[in-house]
């Protein structure tokens, strides 16, 4: 506060001096005050890491006429001054220095070998550009004082790209490979040896650019590299072709298996070859759409080796969206590439990750407190790969992906045309496919595939046709209860209100095991599953299975029912170890998933001592064993819940598509001889909620079961609870005692802040929530908070109350609230901040050439997104109604170039979620 007062004091003094100077009086006093004002301003901006050319700022302020002392701040809103302040702040925060600091030399200059002086900054003038000489504003120097980067700065009213050729010319003259183009708001980093300028949000650090310079990109080397099916094997074991185990054809299969050699399949080889051709065509962004189980990690390893080996990358970032996938990726890359390249997980190597060629991390880790901006420079990685790209670049996570300069590769198992039945012209916030559609569109756009065609595609059908994957046998099983829950009317329950008659309430599928409970239905699910499940071809017990439940409580119920039934089916064999709950509430749940894959969950070889298979046969989960979980000997999947996300559905379905030979775990030759069908040729997917029909309307079901109706009245039929919301009637009198009016500020009332703080403490100390958030398992987190935290008798936390307590001018989602509590975002962005972000994305995608029209385009973009009335007028084309619209009028609309009048609405429909801008 003292510093602010000092600034205000200096502002008043400078203003009075400027006014006196205008009238020709007080010149000497004005000079003295100017010196003091410069000193105070320098102290103020230094405190906030904002090094400003002060003489320039003060000269700019002298062009204003003030009606009150407090208007000095408006001097900084001049386009020239504002752009300069922003650029200087970005430079300083990245480690660039205008002046020497102790023994550390300056690394910013106006020309080679000449140190900057204050008067040099003043000489730039108010127009911000050195048009008279026609060359660059700044040279950024390397540690030896040689030119490293040319910084071409423009005023805010101009596109930074207008200085492109001017900067290129000067950069070549100074033997600089790199250029930064900036107008204070938009910034481009341009590697002249790579191609086009790349939009950045932060300036690169000196050290990072020096390291980046060590890699000399040469796309021709990528294209010319010979890649055959043994490309990664030559890294694993370079001499394999000359070794006896390989040369002896009879021993070759065992030799390959013993040494874990990974030869590429034909389609994986095709993927890398297609990428090479895309590079030849000038692309630097690629998207591989490959079905679950087709080996995206092996394909990625080949791409990583290609870029590192050809010198087109010195370091690679591999982004995943779940904690368990970090270890999985690291182990895979270590197995495939460790002979030549080092792989580390970032959080385990925070101090020496720069010594590794491959860095693996979760998006959540980099988002935490904006770590990706604080700990990394945009030029730290030359190749960024996003695993499960449609999930790991969604929402705030896309900022991490776009932050880094370099080649970009996205991997996804979810095809864009999977939403072919969704009508984009009739979106609804209730349909989860609307969110999925935006994520998928954003994914294709981010990776340069605006036409909807990925760089390479290999679908589940391709994998099945080529013999690498298997399709499910879908068991479409619907009970009387689930049929009613799925209907438009829902399950209608009648409640006795006592005096006054009856009350009816309808329950839909979303309320199953949330507000609608039926033990009989759960019993029927389990019985049907056990009677129809595929059996293990070796032991003849129920094949290894995963069942997906609605919630953790539902998982606990199903686990208990399955164990009781298994005891009756297989007396004395399991002792309640047949089914296991694998959710975040269970200690060591993550290890359970690993043990299940390795055939030792709760024991092994329960039926045949020579056959290693897990004693536990069924894992009952909610969301832990979906994305990236690899267990090839799975024979059954149970969808004991409705699924609304296409991504979740495709991931769950993908758990069973991998092939497997069950003889691999059988160690008795005599028994082996008697096994007639050792290969996994199919798996069953039990669908009790018509999920397949929901996502694939014309799905041809291989097996349909007509289930008996559950017992009704008097039996174990459904007993839904009475509807909530009982009322209390106060019969006494009440009068107003006093009236007080108080305006609530933007921070909200103290009680609201205390309420939010209490909720924050509650969820922070809940280990289940913390663990699931760290693992990026948001579906589980949201479900858990809704069930276990909200609307409890003691606290009555609700989303609406939390939104009110947060005091933000827009609608907050539960995920965003939790992201803030756990430090994944620094705070809640205001509506305008979000609008600015969305507009920045729009600019990055469309790159308008009409720089002078950008303010008008921005106003139109913001009005269309944030104002329902403006949106309605534009969509109905009743433009005359803009004449009376206070938010966005006819004059503003006419200032928008014609092509953007239709381009912006189309863009918003596809890429912007309007729900977040409501209140």
Secondary structure, DSSP 4 states (H G I P E B T S, - for coil): -HHHHHHHHHHHHHHHHHHHHHTT--HHHHHHHHHHHHHHHHHHHHHTT----HHHHHHHHTTS--SSGGGGGGGGGSHHHHHHHHHHHHHHHTT--SS-BTTBPP-EESBTTB---HHHHHTT-TTSS-TTTT--SEEEE-TTS-EEEEEEE--TTS-GGGGHHHHHHHHHHTT--EEEEESSS-EEEEETTT-S-EEESSPPPHHHHHHHHT----HHHHHH----TTTTHHHH-TTGGGSHHHHSTTTHHHHHHHTT--PPPHHHHHHHHHHHHHHHTT--EEEEEE-TTS-HHHHHHHHHHHHHHTTS-S-EEEEESSHHHHHHHHHHHHHHHTTT--EEEGGG-TTTGGG-SEEEEEHHHHHGGGHHHHH--TTS-SEEEETTHHHHTSTTHHHHHHHS-SEEEEEESS-GGGGTT--GGG--TT-HHHHHHHHHHHHHHHTT-TTS--SEEE-HHHHHHTTSB--EEEEEEE-HHHHHHHSSS-EEEEEE-STT-EEEEEE-GGGBTTTB--HHHHHHHHHHHHHHPPBPTTT-SBPPEEEE-SSHHHHHHHHHHHHHHHHHHSTTT-TT-SEEE-STTSTTHHHHHHHHHTT-TT-B-SS-TTB--BS--EEEESSTTSTT---TT--EEEE-S----HHHHHHHHHTT-B--BGGGGB--HHHHHT-S--B---EEEEESS-HHHHH-TT---SEEEEPPPPP-TTTT---PPPPS-------S-------------TT--HHHHHHHHHHHHHHHT-HHHHHHHHTT-HHHHHHHHHHHTBT-TTT-B-HHHHHHHHT-SSPPPHHHHHHHHTTSSSSPPPHHHHHHHHHHHHHHHH--S-GGGHHHHHHHHHHHHH-HHHHHHHHHT-GGGGGG-SSS-HHHHHTS-HHHHHHHHHHHHHH--GGGG--
